[in-house]
Amino acid sequence: MFPPISKVSSRPSMPKAPSPSADVANLRRILEELVNEQQKEVVLVCHSYGGVVGSQSVNGLEKSAARKGGILKVVFLSAMLPRESEGVMQTAGVFEPVSPSWLAADATSGIMTAEKSLAAEVLYHDLVESQAQHWAAKLERMVMNVTFAPATNVCWASEVPKVYIFCKIGPCHSIGRATEDGRKGADRE
């Protein structure tokens, strides 16, 4: 079962500085509904920034003999994998406040907005131009403080099976860092 994208990511009104953990709380709410209330078995697929959110949403929802529903597996698809207490930018290997070239940052409001043409090129480079522009136009604003908020309760010690899939192309993720992290998988805490 796939929850509609709007159910997971819709932000009709964004306060000036929402909690950096809002995405985690929203995904966790959806997973709890699927696992606890609907007793569904879930394979969670996390791509790019979704690895940051997904890795913090799994603990306590694993499939077990005592539970009818549960998370069976987490698939990280060219995803960012934060260590405990590490922010998105640290995960990407950036240790000072900068934003990617395709995001315009407004320090006064604390909001980053996608530069649509650049975002289409960076995020949707494998689509035909018209589709890339279509999806880039649907990108939502993002709060700046989410990029440095520390990850908490990451699932690296969880018994749920985890798989990482590398993509050959795609400028959105550092394959070097992911390879390094893959070799250190047992070190994740």
C-alpha positions in Angstrom: 0.0 0.0 0.0 1.4 3.4 -0.9 0.1 6.4 1.0 -0.6 9.3 -1.4 2.3 11.7 -1.6 0.1 14.6 -0.4 -0.8 12.6 2.7 2.9 12.4 3.6 4.3 15.7 2.5 1.5 18.3 2.2 2.1 21.5 4.2 -0.8 23.8 3.6 0.5 26.4 5.9 4.1 26.5 7.0 4.9 28.3 10.3 8.1 30.4 10.3 10.2 27.8 12.0 8.4 24.4 12.3 10.0 21.6 14.2 12.7 20.0 12.2 11.3 16.7 13.3 7.9 17.4 11.6 8.6 15.1 8.7 9.6 12.3 11.0 6.5 12.7 13.2 4.3 12.7 10.1 5.8 9.6 8.6 5.8 7.9 12.0 2.0 8.7 12.4 1.3 7.1 9.0 3.4 4.0 9.8 1.8 3.6 13.2 -1.6 3.7 11.5 -0.6 1.1 8.9 1.1 -1.2 11.4 -0.9 -0.8 14.6 -4.4 0.1 13.4 -4.6 -1.6 10.0 -2.2 -4.4 11.0 -0.4 -4.1 7.6 3.0 -5.5 6.8 5.1 -2.7 5.4 8.2 -2.4 3.3 9.4 1.2 3.7 11.3 2.6 0.7 13.3 5.7 1.4 15.0 7.8 -1.4 17.4 10.7 -0.9 16.3 12.9 2.1 13.7 10.2 2.8 16.5 8.1 4.3 16.9 10.8 7.0 13.1 10.7 7.8 12.6 7.0 7.3 15.6 5.9 9.5 14.1 7.9 12.4 10.6 6.4 12.0 11.1 2.7 12.2 12.1 1.8 15.8 9.3 0.0 17.7 7.3 -0.9 14.6 9.3 -3.9 13.4 7.4 -7.1 12.4 7.5 -9.6 15.2 5.8 -12.9 16.2 3.7 -10.9 18.7 2.5 -8.4 16.1 0.2 -9.0 13.1 1.5 -6.0 11.2 4.9 -4.4 11.2 7.8 -3.2 9.1 9.3 -6.1 7.3 12.2 -4.3 5.6 13.6 -0.8 5.0 14.9 -0.2 1.5 17.2 2.8 1.1 17.4 3.9 -2.5 20.3 6.3 -3.0 19.3 7.7 0.3 21.0 9.8 3.0 21.9 7.7 6.1 22.4 9.9 9.1 24.3 8.7 12.2 22.7 9.5 15.6 22.9 13.2 16.3 24.0 14.0 12.7 22.1 16.5 10.5 21.3 16.3 6.8 24.2 18.6 5.8 26.7 16.6 7.9 25.4 13.4 6.3 26.1 15.0 2.9 29.6 15.9 4.1 28.9 19.7 4.4 29.7 21.3 7.8 28.8 24.9 7.2 25.4 26.6 6.4 25.1 26.4 2.6 22.2 25.5 0.4 22.4 23.5 -2.9 22.5 25.6 -6.0 18.9 24.6 -6.9 17.6 26.0 -3.6 17.1 29.7 -2.8 17.5 30.3 0.9 15.9 33.2 2.7 17.6 33.6 6.1 15.0 36.0 7.3 12.1 33.5 7.0 14.2 30.4 7.4 12.7 29.0 4.2 14.3 27.4 1.2 12.5 27.4 -2.1 13.4 25.4 -5.2 14.7 27.2 -8.3 12.4 25.2 -10.6 14.6 25.0 -13.7 17.7 24.0 -11.7 15.7 21.6 -9.6 14.3 19.9 -12.8 17.9 19.4 -14.0 19.3 18.1 -10.7 16.4 16.1 -9.3 14.6 14.9 -12.5 17.5 14.6 -14.9 16.4 11.2 -16.1 12.9 12.4 -17.3 12.0 14.1 -20.5 12.1 17.9 -20.1 8.3 18.4 -19.9 8.0 15.8 -17.2 11.0 17.2 -15.3 9.5 20.7 -15.3 6.1 19.3 -14.3 7.5 17.6 -11.2 9.9 20.5 -10.3 6.8 22.8 -10.3 5.3 20.7 -7.5 8.2 21.0 -5.1 7.3 22.5 -1.8 9.2 25.0 0.4 11.5 23.6 3.0 12.7 25.0 6.3 16.4 25.7 6.6 16.8 24.4 10.1 15.9 20.8 9.0 19.3 20.6 7.3 21.2 20.9 10.6 18.7 19.3 13.0 20.3 16.2 14.6 18.9 12.8 13.8 17.5 10.9 16.8 16.3 7.3 17.3 17.9 6.1 14.1 17.1 2.4 13.2 20.7 1.1 12.7 20.5 -1.2 15.8 17.0 -2.4 14.9 16.4 -6.0 13.9 14.4 -4.9 10.8 16.3 -5.9 7.7 17.8 -3.0 5.7 18.9 -2.9 2.1 20.8 -0.1 0.3 20.4 0.3 -3.5 22.9 2.5 -5.3 21.9 4.4 -8.4 24.5 4.7 -11.1 23.6 8.3 -12.0 22.0 11.1 -10.0 23.8 14.2 -8.6 21.6 14.3 -5.5 23.6 11.8 -3.4 27.2 11.3 -2.6 28.0 7.8 -3.6 31.4 8.0 -1.8 29.8 8.7 1.6 27.2 6.0 1.0 29.9 3.5 0.1 31.8 4.4 3.2 28.7 4.1 5.3 27.9 0.7 3.7 31.2 -0.7 4.8 30.7 0.6 8.3 27.1 -0.7 8.6 27.9 -2.5 11.8 29.1 0.7 13.3 25.7 2.5 13.0 24.2 3.3 16.3 
